[in-house]
Amino acid sequence: MMRVLVTRPEPEASRTAEELARRGHDAVIAPLLLVDPLVVPASAAIPAGAIAALAVTSPRTAGLIAPENRTAWAHLPVFSVGDRTAAAMSGAGFRDVRSAAGDIRALGRLIVEAGLAPGTCILSLGGEERAGDLAGLVAAAGLNVVEQALYRMTPVIALPAPLIDALAATDPLAALHYSPRSAATFAQLVATAGLGAGAGHLTHLCLSEAVAGPLRGSGHAAIRVAARPDEAALLALLGH
């Protein structure tokens, strides 16, 4: 059994903790980013007839779509970055949901391969900050991507107490990092708190090289990157 820091936001952190428990590990939940829903002004509304498809990159997006928009868009094809996002959108009432089962590049390929007509407008719903350039990935196919932010991720201003306690211990410890921003927040807050020495026995498990970047740039050395940008591959690192 290993103690594992889960730094992702809720509710995903608790879901990951449950999976870690099934694998025999002890999860320490310490979210470093908080979800802040945004109010989309009426002036930012996009005419329903102008949208031919949706693109979604996070499961939390489904619960933040306004009820009237769920009704208006329920018939549209939905392109989801992964299976969990696809399941969330299906659960929200969308009838034609397709999963790229990968990262933003896989999502771009899925959209292009769908054969949408040039000039098609795809509404990309998600956070205020996006990983990757979906518009650029589909531009060659003549497709247009319009982004609408439904939430922003706000970094915590201090290390959560469970994380501080975990760093103070000496037993083997791993940290799961899912986004470049949460990894950067970890590195910054650890340095500010003067806890760099305590993090020396910590192994950082990162979803991708982009996630690992802020940690490498801050001098953290024990870093491993998942073979694929999905949670199954990330958690597989715990078995090696």
DAMO-V6114 format. One record per pair of residues at least 4 apart in sequence whose C-alpha atoms are under 7 Angstrom apart, sorted by the first residue. I is the first residue (numbers start at 1). GAP is how many residues later the second one is. D is the distance in Angstrom with one decimal. If there is no record, write none. Layout:
BEGIN
i:I gap:GAP d:D
i:I gap:GAP d:D
END
This chain:
BEGIN
i:1 gap:23 d:5.7
i:1 gap:24 d:4.8
i:1 gap:25 d:6.9
i:2 gap:23 d:5.1
i:2 gap:24 d:6.1
i:2 gap:170 d:6.5
i:2 gap:171 d:6.4
i:3 gap:22 d:6.0
i:3 gap:23 d:4.6
i:3 gap:24 d:5.8
i:3 gap:25 d:6.9
i:3 gap:169 d:7.0
i:3 gap:170 d:5.3
i:3 gap:171 d:6.6
i:4 gap:21 d:7.0
i:4 gap:22 d:6.1
i:4 gap:23 d:4.9
i:4 gap:24 d:5.8
i:4 gap:169 d:5.8
i:4 gap:170 d:4.8
i:4 gap:171 d:5.5
i:5 gap:22 d:6.0
i:5 gap:23 d:4.7
i:5 gap:24 d:6.1
i:5 gap:25 d:6.7
i:5 gap:169 d:6.1
i:5 gap:170 d:4.4
i:5 gap:171 d:6.1
i:6 gap:7 d:6.1
i:6 gap:21 d:6.7
i:6 gap:22 d:5.9
i:6 gap:23 d:4.9
i:6 gap:24 d:5.8
i:6 gap:25 d:6.8
i:6 gap:169 d:6.2
i:6 gap:170 d:5.4
i:7 gap:22 d:6.6
i:7 gap:23 d:5.0
i:7 gap:24 d:4.3
i:7 gap:25 d:5.6
i:7 gap:169 d:6.4
i:7 gap:170 d:6.3
i:8 gap:4 d:6.7
i:8 gap:5 d:5.4
i:8 gap:23 d:5.0
i:8 gap:24 d:6.5
i:8 gap:25 d:6.8
i:8 gap:169 d:7.0
i:8 gap:170 d:6.4
i:9 gap:4 d:5.6
i:9 gap:22 d:4.9
i:9 gap:23 d:6.7
i:9 gap:24 d:5.5
i:9 gap:25 d:5.9
i:10 gap:4 d:6.4
i:10 gap:21 d:6.9
i:11 gap:4 d:6.6
i:12 gap:4 d:6.2
i:13 gap:4 d:6.1
i:13 gap:16 d:6.5
i:14 gap:4 d:6.3
i:15 gap:4 d:6.5
i:16 gap:4 d:6.2
i:17 gap:4 d:6.2
i:17 gap:10 d:5.3
i:18 gap:4 d:6.4
i:19 gap:4 d:6.4
i:20 gap:4 d:6.3
i:20 gap:5 d:5.2
i:20 gap:6 d:6.8
i:20 gap:7 d:6.4
i:21 gap:4 d:5.1
i:21 gap:5 d:6.1
i:28 gap:134 d:6.6
i:30 gap:130 d:5.8
i:30 gap:132 d:6.3
i:30 gap:133 d:5.9
i:32 gap:123 d:5.8
i:32 gap:124 d:5.4
i:32 gap:150 d:5.9
i:32 gap:153 d:6.8
i:33 gap:120 d:5.8
i:33 gap:121 d:5.3
i:33 gap:122 d:4.4
i:33 gap:123 d:5.8
i:33 gap:149 d:6.3
i:34 gap:119 d:5.5
i:34 gap:120 d:5.1
i:34 gap:121 d:6.2
i:34 gap:122 d:6.9
i:35 gap:116 d:6.7
i:35 gap:117 d:6.1
i:35 gap:118 d:5.0
i:35 gap:119 d:6.5
i:36 gap:115 d:5.4
i:36 gap:116 d:5.2
i:36 gap:117 d:6.1
i:36 gap:118 d:6.8
i:37 gap:113 d:6.0
i:37 gap:114 d:4.1
i:37 gap:115 d:6.4
i:38 gap:112 d:5.2
i:38 gap:113 d:4.8
i:38 gap:114 d:7.0
i:40 gap:4 d:6.5
i:48 gap:24 d:6.8
i:50 gap:71 d:6.6
i:51 gap:70 d:5.3
i:51 gap:71 d:6.0
i:51 gap:72 d:6.4
i:52 gap:24 d:6.4
i:52 gap:68 d:6.3
i:52 gap:69 d:5.7
i:52 gap:70 d:6.0
i:53 gap:23 d:5.3
i:53 gap:24 d:5.1
i:53 gap:25 d:5.9
i:53 gap:68 d:6.9
i:53 gap:69 d:4.8
i:53 gap:70 d:6.3
i:54 gap:22 d:7.0
i:54 gap:23 d:6.4
i:54 gap:24 d:4.7
i:54 gap:25 d:6.1
i:54 gap:68 d:5.4
i:54 gap:69 d:4.8
i:54 gap:70 d:5.8
i:55 gap:23 d:5.8
i:55 gap:24 d:4.7
i:55 gap:25 d:5.9
i:55 gap:67 d:6.7
i:55 gap:68 d:6.1
i:55 gap:69 d:4.5
i:55 gap:70 d:6.3
i:56 gap:23 d:6.3
i:56 gap:24 d:4.9
i:56 gap:25 d:6.4
i:56 gap:68 d:6.0
i:56 gap:69 d:5.4
i:56 gap:70 d:6.3
i:57 gap:23 d:5.9
i:57 gap:24 d:5.0
i:57 gap:28 d:6.7
i:57 gap:69 d:6.5
i:58 gap:27 d:5.5
i:58 gap:68 d:6.6
i:59 gap:25 d:6.1
i:59 gap:26 d:4.0
i:59 gap:29 d:5.5
i:60 gap:4 d:7.0
i:61 gap:4 d:6.6
i:61 gap:64 d:6.9
i:61 gap:65 d:5.7
i:62 gap:26 d:6.0
i:62 gap:27 d:5.4
i:62 gap:30 d:6.2
i:64 gap:86 d:6.5
i:65 gap:4 d:6.5
i:65 gap:5 d:6.4
i:66 gap:4 d:6.4
i:67 gap:4 d:6.4
i:68 gap:4 d:6.3
i:69 gap:4 d:5.8
i:70 gap:4 d:5.5
i:74 gap:19 d:6.3
i:74 gap:20 d:4.5
i:74 gap:21 d:6.2
i:75 gap:19 d:6.6
i:75 gap:20 d:6.1
i:75 gap:21 d:6.8
i:76 gap:20 d:6.6
i:77 gap:19 d:4.9
i:77 gap:20 d:6.0
i:78 gap:18 d:6.1
i:78 gap:19 d:4.6
i:78 gap:20 d:6.1
i:79 gap:18 d:6.2
i:79 gap:19 d:5.1
i:79 gap:20 d:6.1
i:79 gap:32 d:6.8
i:80 gap:5 d:5.9
i:80 gap:6 d:5.3
i:80 gap:18 d:5.9
i:80 gap:19 d:4.8
i:80 gap:20 d:6.1
i:80 gap:27 d:6.8
i:81 gap:4 d:6.7
i:81 gap:18 d:5.9
i:81 gap:19 d:5.0
i:81 gap:20 d:6.0
i:81 gap:21 d:6.0
i:81 gap:22 d:5.9
i:81 gap:23 d:6.4
i:81 gap:26 d:5.2
i:82 gap:4 d:6.2
i:82 gap:17 d:5.2
i:82 gap:18 d:5.5
i:82 gap:19 d:4.1
i:82 gap:20 d:5.6
i:83 gap:4 d:6.1
i:83 gap:16 d:5.6
i:83 gap:18 d:5.7
i:84 gap:4 d:6.2
i:85 gap:4 d:6.3
i:86 gap:4 d:6.2
i:86 gap:11 d:6.0
i:86 gap:12 d:6.5
i:86 gap:13 d:5.7
i:87 gap:4 d:6.0
i:88 gap:4 d:6.3
i:89 gap:4 d:6.7
i:89 gap:5 d:5.8
i:90 gap:4 d:4.9
i:90 gap:5 d:6.3
i:90 gap:7 d:6.4
i:100 gap:6 d:5.6
i:100 gap:7 d:5.1
i:100 gap:10 d:5.9
i:102 gap:4 d:5.4
i:102 gap:127 d:6.5
i:102 gap:128 d:6.8
i:103 gap:4 d:6.3
i:103 gap:126 d:6.3
i:104 gap:4 d:6.2
i:104 gap:28 d:6.3
i:104 gap:30 d:6.8
i:105 gap:4 d:6.3
i:106 gap:4 d:6.2
i:107 gap:4 d:6.3
i:108 gap:4 d:6.2
i:108 gap:26 d:6.1
i:108 gap:29 d:5.5
i:108 gap:30 d:5.9
i:109 gap:4 d:6.0
i:110 gap:4 d:6.3
i:112 gap:26 d:6.1
i:112 gap:29 d:6.4
i:116 gap:4 d:6.5
i:118 gap:23 d:6.4
i:118 gap:24 d:4.5
i:118 gap:25 d:5.4
i:119 gap:23 d:5.6
i:119 gap:24 d:5.2
i:119 gap:25 d:6.2
i:120 gap:23 d:5.2
i:120 gap:24 d:6.0
i:121 gap:22 d:6.4
i:121 gap:23 d:4.8
i:121 gap:24 d:5.9
i:122 gap:22 d:6.0
i:122 gap:23 d:4.8
i:122 gap:24 d:6.2
i:123 gap:22 d:5.9
i:123 gap:23 d:5.0
i:123 gap:24 d:5.9
i:124 gap:21 d:6.5
i:124 gap:22 d:5.9
i:124 gap:23 d:4.7
i:124 gap:24 d:6.2
i:125 gap:22 d:6.1
i:125 gap:23 d:5.2
i:125 gap:24 d:6.1
i:125 gap:25 d:6.8
i:126 gap:22 d:6.8
i:126 gap:23 d:5.3
i:126 gap:24 d:5.7
i:126 gap:25 d:6.8
i:127 gap:22 d:5.0
i:127 gap:23 d:5.8
i:127 gap:24 d:4.9
i:127 gap:25 d:5.3
i:128 gap:21 d:4.9
i:128 gap:23 d:6.0
i:128 gap:24 d:5.0
i:133 gap:4 d:6.4
i:134 gap:4 d:6.5
i:135 gap:4 d:5.9
i:135 gap:9 d:6.7
i:135 gap:10 d:5.2
i:138 gap:5 d:5.8
i:139 gap:4 d:5.4
i:139 gap:5 d:6.7
i:155 gap:30 d:6.6
i:158 gap:31 d:6.4
i:159 gap:4 d:6.6
i:159 gap:5 d:6.6
i:159 gap:30 d:6.2
i:160 gap:4 d:6.6
i:161 gap:4 d:6.2
i:162 gap:4 d:6.1
i:163 gap:4 d:6.3
i:164 gap:4 d:6.4
i:165 gap:4 d:6.7
i:167 gap:31 d:5.1
i:167 gap:32 d:5.8
i:168 gap:30 d:5.9
i:172 gap:29 d:6.8
i:173 gap:28 d:6.9
i:173 gap:29 d:5.2
i:173 gap:30 d:6.4
i:174 gap:28 d:5.4
i:174 gap:29 d:4.6
i:174 gap:30 d:5.8
i:174 gap:31 d:6.9
i:175 gap:27 d:7.0
i:175 gap:28 d:6.2
i:175 gap:29 d:5.0
i:175 gap:30 d:5.9
i:176 gap:28 d:6.3
i:176 gap:29 d:5.0
i:176 gap:30 d:6.1
i:177 gap:5 d:6.9
i:177 gap:6 d:6.0
i:177 gap:28 d:6.1
i:177 gap:29 d:4.9
i:177 gap:30 d:6.4
i:177 gap:34 d:6.9
i:178 gap:28 d:6.3
i:178 gap:29 d:5.3
i:178 gap:33 d:6.6
i:179 gap:4 d:6.3
i:179 gap:32 d:5.2
i:180 gap:4 d:6.1
i:180 gap:30 d:6.1
i:180 gap:31 d:4.1
i:180 gap:34 d:6.6
i:181 gap:4 d:6.1
i:182 gap:4 d:6.1
i:183 gap:4 d:6.3
i:183 gap:28 d:6.4
i:183 gap:31 d:6.1
i:183 gap:32 d:6.4
i:184 gap:4 d:6.1
i:184 gap:30 d:5.0
i:184 gap:31 d:6.7
i:185 gap:4 d:6.0
i:186 gap:4 d:6.0
i:187 gap:4 d:6.2
i:187 gap:28 d:6.2
i:187 gap:31 d:6.4
i:188 gap:4 d:6.1
i:189 gap:4 d:6.0
i:190 gap:4 d:6.2
i:190 gap:5 d:5.2
i:190 gap:6 d:5.9
i:191 gap:4 d:6.1
i:191 gap:5 d:5.8
i:195 gap:4 d:6.5
i:196 gap:4 d:6.6
i:203 gap:19 d:5.0
i:203 gap:20 d:6.0
i:204 gap:18 d:6.0
i:204 gap:19 d:4.7
i:204 gap:20 d:6.2
i:205 gap:18 d:6.0
i:205 gap:19 d:5.0
i:205 gap:20 d:5.9
i:205 gap:29 d:6.8
i:206 gap:5 d:5.9
i:206 gap:6 d:5.7
i:206 gap:18 d:6.2
i:206 gap:19 d:4.8
i:206 gap:20 d:6.2
i:206 gap:28 d:6.8
i:207 gap:4 d:6.3
i:207 gap:18 d:6.0
i:207 gap:19 d:5.3
i:207 gap:22 d:5.2
i:207 gap:23 d:6.6
i:207 gap:27 d:5.9
i:208 gap:4 d:6.4
i:208 gap:17 d:5.6
i:208 gap:18 d:6.1
i:208 gap:21 d:5.7
i:209 gap:4 d:6.1
i:209 gap:16 d:6.4
i:212 gap:4 d:6.3
i:213 gap:4 d:6.1
i:214 gap:4 d:6.2
i:215 gap:4 d:6.5
i:215 gap:5 d:5.4
i:216 gap:4 d:5.4
i:216 gap:5 d:6.6
i:226 gap:7 d:5.4
i:226 gap:8 d:4.8
i:226 gap:11 d:6.8
i:227 gap:6 d:6.0
i:228 gap:5 d:5.7
i:230 gap:4 d:6.4
i:231 gap:4 d:6.0
i:232 gap:4 d:6.1
i:233 gap:4 d:6.9
END
